[in-house]
Amino acid sequence: MALPPQPPPAGARDPVTPEHWASRPPSPAQPLLKQEAKEEEEGEETGIQGAWGTSTPEQRRRGFGEAAQPADSAEEGQAKAGGAAAARSGSPAGGAGGGGEGWQRLLAWLQRRQPQCCPCAAPLPRSAAHCCHGGTKMAALAYNLGKREINHYFSVRSAKVLALVAVLLLAACHLASRRYRGNDSCEYLLSSGRFLGEKVWQPHSCMMHKYKISEAKNCLVDKHIAFIGDSRIRQLFYSFVKIINPQFKEEGNKHENIPFEDKIASVKVDFLWHPEVNGSMKQCIKVWTEDSIAKPHVIVAGAATWSIKIHNGSSEALSQYKMNITSIAPLLEKLAKTSDVYWVLQDPVYEDLLSENRKMITNEKIDAYNEAAVSILNSSTRNSKSNVKMFSVSKLIAQETIMESLDGLHLPESSRETSAMILMNVYCNKILKPVDGSCCQPRPPLTLIQKLAACFFTLSITGYLIFYIIHRNAQRKNKPCTDLESGEEKKNIINTPVSSLEILLQSFCKLGLIMAYFYMCDRANLFMKENKFYTHSSFFIPIIYILVLGVFYNENTKETKVLNREQTDEWKGWMQLVILIYHISGASTFLPVYMHIRVLVAAYLFQTGYGHFSYFWIKGDFGIHRVCQVLFRLNFLVVVLCIVMDRPYQFYYFVPLVTVWFMVIYITLALWPQIIQKKANGNCFWHFGLLLKLGFLLLFICFLAYSQGAFEKIFSLWPLSKCFELKGNVYEWWFRWRLDRYVVFHGMLFAFIYLALQKRQVLSEGKGEPLFSNKISNFLLFISVVSFLTYSIWASSCKNKAECNELHPSVSVVQILAFILIRNIPGYARSVYSSFFAWFGKISLEVLVSQRSKP
């Protein structure tokens, strides 16, 4: 039996008694405690079920009692309280908090109360809903009030304000950095950077594209590139040629000229052996200045180590080097006016590995030669910046990798490949303009349609500001005035109606600001950019973080049907957050993560098939209004982005994908005979008719999947080609469509089976009830868990993406169905959802499109 509370000492002031509390300012905790006290009193007087359960007054005083089960009053009360809190705070979880003082008084008051039965903070199984004590009651109320406290300070509104402040601060910092360090990303690419991990080179503030063979040939068509210098330049030549032709072998006499030519692509790359900066090198460069036909488009030159070696590192050799490079500097400057000329500074050596005949080549000597080259070449023009570009980034690369050298002088192959790829980015980025290659890529000029869009949004913002100023002046006139006779304040009642034009201008104003932010991030050079580099921590730590937030913000569902609205919003929300983290962290390089993300994309398409089929099957609304409504909802943001960002429609491939699948679903169900649920209930024959329609749809999908030519002919027709071509062909579109070709059909079939079972009352979808009988539910749960884990094991054991992608369309539905059954068979799991994830689920399409807007 609980002991009565000890009386306070004489003269002591009890700050938490109800009498003292009533004399203080009201606290947000008071309504909760007043409701509790009122319900307890009603329970004692009537002997019926109160807020804490059904029991006698004596049992409640002793801490006993049975929790209410059938009426679910505690759960409903919690849901109502959460909903009211959500309305006040605007947060996804709901709840407005109180002050810290009220929170402390509540805890102190609860500690002094006698133990009683309490409602749990979340729905519990029936076996756990029996007797509880005062500690559990205090914990439940503390959890609810703590949740309110957090939501009071962290709501959707406050999150938006924090995000806006962060964006403004980042923009200011990046702008200041650009003004201080310059805005030439080519200079950053050639002179600065760091390694991400072991082999990924990251230039300062820009992204470097990894060129494929076809891209390199397309960029260098009809071009002539010349490498002139010593053995280090020869290594760079080999690495550069291997980007164009990986089968090119390093063979032949190393101390002579080496030619390379790809006649199909009309690409010519030459290496000219000139190990010293002397008259021989000068004569070669002079011929190029006199003969415009033989002049290369790109010249890469550099030499110094042979001069150090031959002259044993003498100071006279350094003086001669300065004289020779001074004589060729005007020639290089003349070539740089019409060609790209790069002078490669000498890389450091690893002195411990140098052979005896190279011991005189020290890093101190190399630094002296580099300083001489930089000072002379940069001062070759008096009044302007030199056009000869210093290729100094190889020094930084060598400092990290020279220890892996075989002889202490020549760089390992991975370092040479990085330097060659930097050269390719310097020359080709401004030609091909790759999405993930922002280095050396100038800001694209505004097109006519972009200028018109900017004018439209500017006028919309101006119009809204005019309306805002007018309303603000009207509100000032409506301020309360003091009546001189009575001394009371009276209001001038002037209701200014809000016109539909003002609402429209406000919407366009918001859209214009959002598009301006998109443009600054993606098309302008305001923000620094960085290549993606995957690590397990960069992917899984944010996943754990959002999982904790999702579990914390949980609410009761309004309905407990399978895949109800709250549950599907939750599903789409956490999927989009995971996909966002996947794109930011570059996790596509890790095959198990890639395969599971492919399942999430398939699950979104599964919901497309499930949702649209359910609507047409139940409503039977095949009108043009419904079609236009869905097409507008899917495509409005993407069309605006295509205009503002100057991107093709297929660039945002997921929206064309769901748009086409919606039209496929609509045409399949709208074609004669139109079979809907109302018609099928009268005659089971119509069910077979619908299954026959779905069978023909499956055959059509298989035909297109295994007939690439027919698929490309269909979507290459005008005007479809304008929507689905990317880089001049529809192969990318065919690949995306084929990757998830069956999952929409699976979603339609699942919706048909589920709605048929629901109509025949085979499913138990009551609150807290399992979906089937206990035996069947347990069996299906076991099969679902095993199937879910089996798919994950298979995805983790795949050898390459091509093999996995070939099987993915047929097996992705296994994990999707397993998740649906695990999420919906237990009644308690079907009765709750995460409001945090559901909030993101309501804007899931916008979140996905925004990810595609940036590289």
N, C-alpha and C positions, 0 to 999 in steps of 0.2 A: 504494500500500500504506500502510495506517495505521501511523503511528509509535508505538512503545511509549511508555507514559506515563513522564514524568520522575520519577525517585526523589525523595522528599521530602528536604529538607535534614537534615543530621545533627542529631540531638537533637530534631527537630520531631515533634510528636504528630499522627498522622493520625486525625482524629475519625470518619472514615467507612469505615474498613476493616472487613471482616466480623468480625475478631477483636475489635476494640474495640466494635463494635455488639452483639456477643453479650454483652458484659459490662454493657451499659446496659439500662435497663428496656425491655421490648418495645414496639414501635411498630406501628401499624396497617399501615405499609408493608412490614413484614417478611414477612408471608405471601405477598404478591405477588412479592417478590424471591426468596424461597425456592422458590416454585413455578417461577419462571422458571429459576433455577439448576438445579433438579432435572430439569426437562424438557430443558434443554440437555445436561446430562450423559448422560441417557438417550439423546438423539439421537446423541451422539458415540459412545457405546458400541455401539449397535445399528445405527446408520446409517439409522434409519427416521424418519418424520415426527415432529417435535417441535412445541413450541408456536409456533415461528417459521417453520415450513415444512420442506420436504424438501431436504437438501443434505449435502455431506460436511463433516467437521470443518474441513478446510482452507478450503473455501469460506466457512464461517461465520466463521472467523478473519479472512478478508479482506473480509468484509462482503457476500458474495454468497449467493445461494440463491433457491429458488423458493418463493413463498408457497403454502400449502396451499389447494387449490381444491375438490376434490370432497367432502371430508369435512366442510367447514364447521366444523372444530373450534374455530377462533378465535372464530367468531360464537357457537357454542354456549357456549364458555367465558365469553365476555363476558356472554351472557344469564344464565348461572348466577351469575356474580359480581354482576351487577346485581340479580338476584332476591334473593340473600342479603343484599346491602346494603339492599335495600328492606325486607326483613323486620326488619333491625336499626333502621333510621331511621324507618320509617313515612312516608317522603316519597313523592310520586307518582313520582319518578324512581328512587328507590331509592338505597342507598349510605350507609354510615355513615363519617364522616370520621375522620381521626386528628389528632394534635396538630401544631402548626406545626413543632416540632423535628424530628419524623420526616420531615416533608415536605422540610425543608432538607437533611437527611442524604441523602434519596433523590436529590435533584437533584445534589448534589455527587458522589455515587457514580456516577450515570449519566454525568456529564461526564467522569469518569476512565476509563470503560469504552471498549473498542474498538467501532467501528461494527459492527452486525450487522443482519440482517433482522428486521423487527418486524411484528407484527400491527397493522393499522390500527384506529383507535378505532371506526370504523363500517364496515359492509360497503361494499366498493368494486367497481367493474366489474373483469372479469377482466384487462383490459389494464393496469389500474393496480395489480394485486396482485402485481407481480413485484418485482424487486430494490429494496430500500430501504436506508437507511444509519442510523447511530446517532442522527442528529438526529431522524429521523422516529420512531424507537423512543422516544426521550426525550420527544418531544411527545405521543405516544400515551399513555405511562404517566403523564405529567404531567397530561394531560386527564382520565384516569380517576381519578387520585388527587385532582385538584382538584375533580372532581365529587363525590367522596366527602366532601371537606372542606366543601364548600358544603352538601351534604345533611345533614351532621352538625349544622350550626348552623341550617339552615332546613329543617325537616320539616313535615309536616302538623300535628303536635302543637304545634310552636313557632308556626306560623302561627295556629292557633286561640288560643293564649295571647296573641299580639300583638293579634289582633282583639278579644278580650275586654277587654284592657287599654285599647285605643283606645276601645271603646264606653263603658267606665266613665269614662274621662277626659272624653269628650265629654258624657256625661250630667251629670257634675259641673259642667262649665263652663256648660252650658246652664241647669242648675238655678240656679247662682249668678247668671247673667245675668238670669234671670226674676225672681229675688228682688230684684235690685238695680234693674232698670229697670221692673219691673211685668209683669203677665201679661195686660194688656188689648190684644189684637191689633187691636181697632177703633181704639184710640188710636194704635198704630203706623201703621195704614193712613192715618189722617187727618193725621199729622204728620211722617212720616219715610219715607225710601226713596231709591232711586237708579236711574239708567238702566242697563240691561244693553244695551250696544250703543247704537243711536240712538233706537229707539222703544219698547222694552220696559221698562215701569216695574216695579221690584221693591221692594215695601214691606219694611220691616224685619221679619224673622223669620216672615213668613207669605206665603201664596200668594194671588194675585189672579186670579179667574176672568174669562174673557172671555165675556160674555153674548151669546147669539144672540137673534134677534128673538123666536122662540117662547118662550125662557126668560124674557126680559124681560116679555113680555105675561102669561105665566103667573104671574110674581111680582107684577105690579102690577095684577092684575085687581081691579076695584071700588075702585081707589085714586085719590086726588087729591093731586097734587104741585104745589106753588106755588114759583116763583122770583120773588123781589122784590128790586129793586135797579137798578143802572145798566147800561151797555152791556156790561161784562164779565160780569155775571150773565146778560145776554141771550144772549151767546155760549155760556155754559155750558148755558143752557136749550135752545138749538138742538142742541147736541151730545148732550144727554140724550134729546131727542125722536127724534133720528136712530137711536138704538139700538133704539127701538120701531118707527119707520117711516123707513127710509133715504131714501125719496122725498120727505120733507118739505123744502120749499124755504125759504130765508131771504129772504123778500120782504115787502113792505108797509111801512108807516110804522114806523121803528125806535123812535121816541120815544112809543110808546103800548103798551097792553096787547096781548099776543098769546096767543090761546087755542089749545089742541090737544086733540082728543078722538078716541079710537078706540072707536067704539060697539060693535064686535064684542067687543073685549076689556074694555070698560067701564073704560078708562083715561083719566083727565083730567089734563092737564098745562097749567098757566097761567104766563105771565110777566106780572108787574105792574111797570109802569114807575114807579119811585121812585128817582131818581138820587141823592137826598140823604137823610141821616138827619135827618128833621125831623118836623113835626107831621103831614104827609100820610102818611108811613110809619107813624107811631104810630097814627093813626086806623084804617088798614087792619088792623094787627095787633090792635088793640083789638076790632074787629068779630069777628075769629076767636075771641077769648077769650069773647065773649058768645053767639055762635051756634055750638052744637056740630055742627049739620048742615053748615054751610058751612066748618067748620074743616078744613084739609088734613091729610092723614096725614104728609106730609113738607114741611117749609118750609126753603128755602135762601135766605138773605138776605145782603146785603153792599153797601156803598157807601162812597166816600170821595173818589175822584178828581174828581168834579164839585164837591165843596165846595172842594177845593184850587184848581181852575181858576176857579170863579166869584169867589172871594174873594182870588184872586191869591196864594195860599199864606200868608195872614196868620196871625198867632198867635191873633187873635180868632176866626178861623174854627175853629181847633183847639179853643179853649175852648168854643165853641158846640157843636161836634161831641161833646165829652165830656158836656155837659149833656143833649143830645138822646139820646145812647145810654144815659145813665143813666136817663132817663125811660122808655125802652122795654125796658130790661133786665128789670124785674119781669114785664112782659107776655110776653116771650119765655120766661122761666122758667116761667110758668104754662102756656104752650102746650107746653113741653117735657115736662110731666108726662104728657101723653097723646099727643103727636105727636113725631116726630123733627125737631129744630130744629138747623140748621147755620148758623154765621156764617162767611162766606168772607172771610178776610183778603186784603188788597190785594196783588196781584202787583207785583214790581218793573217798572220801565220801562226802555227802552233810550233814554237821553236824547239820543243823537246823532241818532236818527231822528224825534224829536218835532217837530211843526210849531211855528210861532212862538206860536200861541195856546195851546199846551200846555207851553211851556218851564218854566212855574212848577211843573209836576208833577215833582218830583225824588224820588229813592229815599230821601233823608233825610226828606222830608215824609211819604212813605208809611210809613216805619218808625215815625214818631211817631204817626200815626193808628192803625196796627196795635197799638202798645203800649197806646194808650188803650183800644181796643176789648177787648183781652185782659184788661187789669187790671179794667175795669169789669164785664164779663160774668162773669168768674170770681169776683168778689167780690159778686155779686148775692145769693148765699145765704151766711149767716153760718157756719152750723155744718156744712155738708155741701158736697160737690162740686157744681159747677154742672151742670145737665142740658143746657144749651146747649153743643153741641160745636163746637170751633174747627176749621174746615176750612183748615188751614195748609199742607197738602201742595202746594197749587197754587203757593205761593211757591217751593218747591224745584224744581218742574217748570219754572216760568218762568225761574228762574236759568240753566237749561241751554238753554232754547229761545227766549228773548226776542230774541236776535240775529236770528232768522229772521222776526221780526214785520215787517209791511208799514208800519206807522206808528209803531212804538216803544211803543204803548200796549196794543194787543190782541194776544193770544197767537196763534201759528199754529194751524191746525186740528188737527194731530196732538196738540198739548198739551191743547187743549180736550177732545178725545176721551178722553185719559187721565184727566182730571179727572172727566168724566162717568162713565166706567167705574168709577172709585173710588167715586163716589156710589152707583152701582148695586150694587157689592159690599157697601158699608156696610149697605144696606137689605135686599138680597135673599139674601145668603149665609145668614143665620139662618133664612130661609124655605125656600129650595130645597136648601140644604146640598150644594153641588156638591163633587165629589171633589177637584178641583184649586183650590178656593177656601177656604182655611183661615182667612183673615182674617174677623174678626167672627163666627166660627162657634163657638158654645160646644161644650164636650165633650158628646157625646150621653149621655143617661142610660142606665144599664145596664138591659137587659131581663131578664126572669125567667130565660130560658135562659142568658144570660151569667153571671148570678149563680150558677146551678147549676153551670155549667162551672168558675167560679172556686172554688167550694166543693169540687168533685171534685178539681181539681188541687192544692188546698191540702191536702186529706186524703191524697192520694197522696204529696206531698212529706213530710208529717208521718210517714206510715207508713214511708217509705224511711229517714228519719232515725232512726227507732226501731230498725229492722233494722241500720242502720249502727253505731249506738252499741252494740248487743248484740254485733255481730261485733268491734268494736274492743275491748271488754272481754275477749272470748274470746281475742283475739290477745295482749293483755297477759298473760293467765294462761299463754299458751303461750311466753313468753319463755324463753330458755335459762337454766338454773340451774347453779351451780358445785358439783361433787362435792367435798366437803371431804376425802375420802380420797385421791382421785387428782388433784385439782386441775383436772380437765377439765370442760368445759361439756357439759351434757346437756340435751336438749330434751324438753319434755313434749309428746308427740305427741297432739294433739287436732285432728282434722279436723272443721271446722264446715261442713256441707254448705250450699250456696246453694240456697234453695228457689225454685221457679218463681214464687211470689208475690212474692218479693223482686225477682226480675228484672223482673217486670211492673211493680211499683211504681217501680223505677228508670227504666224506659222512660217511664212516665207523668210522672215527675218531670222528666226531660229535656224531654219534650214541653210540659209546663206552663211551664217556663222559657223555651222558645222562643216559645210563644204570648204570654207576658207581654212579651217583647221586641217581638214584632210589634204588640201592642196599644199599647205606649208610642210606637212609631214612627209608627203610622198613626192611631190614634183619640185618643190623648192629646196634650196640648200641651207635652210636655216638650222635644222637640227642635224647633229652629227649622227652618222649611221655606222653600223658595225655588222660584220658577218656573224652568222649564227655558228655557235660551237657547242655541241652537245656534251653534257656531263650528267651523270645520274642524279646528282644533287640538284642541278638546275631544273630538272623536270619533276622529281618526286617530292621535294620539299614544298613547292607551291601546291602540289596535289594534296598533300597532307593538310596544309593550311586551309585550303578551301573546304576540305572534308570536315574539319573541325567546325568551321563557320556554318556549314550546311546542317550539321547535326545539332548545333546549338539553337539555330532558328528553326524550330519545328512546330507545327500546328496540326490541329485536327482537320480532316477533310470535311467538306460539306456533304459529300456523298461517298459511298463506299463501293461503287461499281468498279469493274476492271478497267484500267486505263482511263480513270476519270480525269476531268480537266486539270485539277491541281497536280495530279500525278504525272500527266504528260508534260505539263509545263516544267515540273521538277526535273523530269527526264531530259528534256531538251536543254534545260539550264545547265545542269552539271556536265552534260556532254559538250556544250559549247565552251565552257570554262576549261575543260580538259584539252579540247582542240586548240584553244587559244594558247595555253601553256605549251602545248606540243609545237605550235608554229614559232613561238618566241624562242624556245630553247633549242630548236633545230633537231628535234628528236627523231626526225624521219631517217636519220642515219643509223638508228638502233632498230633493227628489224622487228623484235617482239613488240616494241611500242608502236611501230608503224602499222603492224597488222591489227593491233587492238584499236587504233585510231580509225583504220579502215572499217572496222565493225561499227564504230560510232557514227561514221558517215552513212553507212548502210542502214543503221537504226533510224536515222533522220528520214531517209527515203522510205523505210518501212512505215513510219508514222504518216508519211504523205499518202501512201496507198491505203492505210487503215482509215485515216481521217476522211479523205475525200470519198472513198467507197461507202463509209458509214453514212455520210451526209446524203449522197444521192440515193442510197438504198432505203433510208428511213424517210427522207423528205420528198424524194421524187421531183426535186426542183432542177430541171434542166434548162431553165430560161437563160437568155443572154445576159441578164443582169447579174446572175450568180457567176457566170464565166468572167465577165468584165471585172467584177469585184475581186475575184481571186487573182486574176492576171495583174491588176493594178497593185494589189497588196504585195505580190511577189516581185514585181519589176520596177516599181516607182523609184526606189532608192538607187537601184543599179543604173537605170536610164539617166538619172541626174548625175551619178558618178561618171558614167561614160562621157557625158557632156563636159563636166568640170575637169576631169582628169585626162581627157583625150585618150581614153582606152577603148578597145573593141569590146563588144558585148560578151564575147566568149572568154575574155580575160577573167570575168567573174563566173567561172564555169558552173558553179553549183546552182545559181539562179536559173540559167538556161536548162539545167538538168531537171530541176523540180517543175519548171514551167512545161517542158515537153511531157513529163510524166503525168502532170495534171491533165493535159490535153488528151493523152492516151487513155487515161481513166474515164474522162468525160465522153470521148467518142465511143469507147467500148460499151458504156452503160446507156448512152443516149441513142445509139443506133437501134433500129427496129429489130426485134421487139423490145420496147422499154420495160424492163422487169424491175419492179420495186417491191418492198416488203409487203405493202398493203395488198398488192395483186397476188403475191406468192402465198400469202396466208390463206387465201381462198382455195388454192389448188397447188398441191405439192409438185405438180408437173413443172411449174415455173422455176422451182429450185434447180431442176435438171437443166432447164433452158439457160439459166445463169451460169451454171457450171460449164455448159457447152461454150458459152461466150468466153469464159475465162480460159478454157482449153485452146480456143482459136487464138487468143491473145498470147498464150505461152508459145504456140507454134510460130507466130509472127516474130516474137522476141528472139527465139532460137535462130530463125532464118536470118535476121539482121546481124546477130552476133557472129555467125559463122560465114557471112557473106559481106566482107568489108567493101567490095566493089559496089554492091547494090546500096549499101549504107551511104557511101561517099557520093554516089550519083544522086541520091535523094536530097542530101543536104548541101550539095554543090549547086543545086538549081537556084536561080534568082527568084525571090529575094531571100531565101533561106541562107544562101551562101554569105550574105552580108552579116548575118547574125552568128553563124557558127564557124566561120573560117577564122583561123588564127595563124599568122605568118604565111598566109597564102594557101593553106590547105585545111581540111577538116579532120586530119588524123588525130589531133589532140582531143577533139570532140568525140570521135569514135572510141578512143581509148577510155575516156571518162565514162561514157555511156555504157560501154561493155563491162567495166569493172564492177558495176552494181546492177547488172541487167535483170536479175531475177527478184531482187528484194522487194520491189514495189508490188510485183505479182504476189509475193508471199504475204505482204501486208493486206492486200485485198482479200486473199483467201482466208487469212486469219480473221478479218473483220466479218466475213460471211459466216464462218463456223461459229464464232463467238455470239453473234447476234441471233443465229438460229438456236443455239443452246439456251441463250437468255430468254428467247420467246417461249421455249418449251419448259422453262423454269427448272432446268437441270442444275443451274448454278445457285449457290447460296451466297448472296451478296449483301447480307445484313451486316450491321456494325459488329465487329469483333468475331464474326463467324468465319470459319474456314470455307474456302470456295467449294470444296467437295466434302464428302464424308472423311472421317479421320484417316481411315486406311488408304483411301485413294489419294488424299492430300499428302500424306507422308510418303507414299510411293512416288508421286510426281515430284515432290520436293527433292527426294533422293536422286531421281533420274536427272532433274534439272541441275543440281549441284555437280553431279558427275559430268554431265555434258558441258557445263560451263568450264570446269577445270580441264576437261579433255581438249577443248578448243584452245585454251590458253597454253597448254603443253605443246600442242601441235604448232601453234603460232611461234612459240619460242624455239622450236626445232627446225624451222624453215632454213634452207641454205641460202636462198637469194630471193629478191623481190619478184623476179619473173615467175619463179615456181609458185610462190605464195599467191600472187595475183591471179594465176591461172585457176587455182582452186577456190579462191575467196568467194566468187559469186555463188557457188553451190553450197558452201558450208557456213557462210556468215549468219544465215538464219538460225543455225543451231544455238549460238550464244545469245542471239536476240530473244528467241522464244524461251530459253532457259532463264534469262533475266526477268522476263515478263511473269513467268510462273513463280519464281522466287519472290518477286515483289508483290504478287497479288494473291497467292494461295493462302497465306496466313492472314486472318482477319485483322489482327492488330497492326500488321505492316500496311495493309490496305487502308487503314483508318487515319494514318498520319502522313504528313508530307513536309518537306523542307521549304519554307517560304523564301528562304534565301536563294535557293536554286530556282524556285518557281518564278521569282522576279526576273532573273536572267532568262528564263525560258520564254517569257512573254516578248522578249526582244532578241530571241535566238537568231533569227534570220539577219537582223541588222548587225549582230556581233560577228557572225560568220562572214558577211560581206565586208565588214570593216577590216577583218584580218587579211582578206585578199587584196584590200586597197593598198597595203604596204608590202614591200618585198619580204 
